[in-house]
């Protein structure tokens, strides 16, 4: 991990009051479609993108380390506020997941620091919110 990445990560953690679990992993959030498929997928793998199930470890081999690009290849994880707002108008519905990330799996903290970072691996902990395609049903879970 380079100096700029470490500095950016410390600033992201501090500014957004990111919590850690008992093992020291960062507690972050990921917005996916209602069927738990990603909105975008650039995993550098020759098979279909993952479906984010509780307890799953998701990783990708293709990720963009440039802090000058807000969006790029890799797994995007975010603050709860960012994840709840991302994709909420999607016609595919939305599920927001709580995920755990080891700090050394963070590959980029974009300079815009709008509330998201890119990682190469994450662990799905639980569902935080689920909204069906037709938005007729929204389930909220304990925070």
Steps between C-alpha positions, in 0.01 A plus 500: 500500500650830392524812715228690308260206529562466875449874551182495291365198687567655840322818388205297363469299824526809720274730296227237461533350850545151356472225762702180519391150598666285769772390256586851381314486168331819381118488512375644170200463273429391142195572287402221261190419296201343676611158373842567661683530169731802464389811311832500314755224473861510387655211686768395255363148510366282222175412677183678603518760777429379853171501679560654842379243757539533877833353610651517151852618430503699176823595327610640168830483317448815290489826689588861432743654752479855362379743765430749221205288371181493705374190322710215374546125507484337838250443777345827616406523866377806682355673801145399591360832377671467161389137456137577590490780242686315224264327262188582696329609181601181318224307327680182613430563868772526761656309785749668731748265664727545797847376406832459679828600335857450620686833474771337285231405243425868432648593160375856450354796687389739222600862551137609474439299818126507441449208736628198309825310457618210282613169642624170363320277752202523734295276728120527498368528856127564469218680320424851624216595262313334213269666245319299232505596131161666519592684822178375659688322774786645701643303790728670754713300734649592837806724482 
